[in-house]
Amino acid sequence: MPIPQRVREYLDSKNVPHEWVHHAQAFTAQEVAHSMHISGKHLAKTVVLSADDRLVMCVIPASHRLNLQELRALLEVKHLEMLSEDELAKSFPDCELGAIPPLGNLYGLEVWVDRALTESEEIVFTSGSHVDCVRMKYSDYAGLVTPHTGCFSDLWGTVTA
């Protein structure tokens, strides 16, 4: 599947410097990072969740896992669960499953970015396909999306209490 037209048109229309990066087909965030020869700390992974009565897009480094307890407290919600593949396909019909770009504003979703990503000068993320990514300055990304930020992920392999 090619890059979704809405993603391409949105980024190209914003006059924000960005680079379209084609890579070998990859299905997990860590595989994408490996195929691009970058650290998983610099590749953004998008997770969409149902938080009580709304959908929320969370963006964390590929090298991290979502900490649902921290996120639930941060969002001040009782019910928090990841969307099923069927729900994702309905909400993001122009994207391949597992390749949703962290551009929640294009889909009417609030976006939360883990603070670990805000410390990087640049951000790399999937563009809606399993073979293309976008690279841009994190400050430009934040200007486009105006995400909320917080600490809600843990480095893979760390134990949380």
ABEGO torsion letter per residue (X at the ends): XBBBAAAAAAAAAAGBBBBBBBBBBBABAAAAAAAAGBBAAABBBBBBBBBEABBBBBBBBAABBBBAAAAAAAAGBABBBBBBAAAAAAABAABBBGABBABAAAAGBBBBBBAAAAABABBBBBAGBAABBBBBBAAAAAAAAGBBBBBABBBBGBBBX
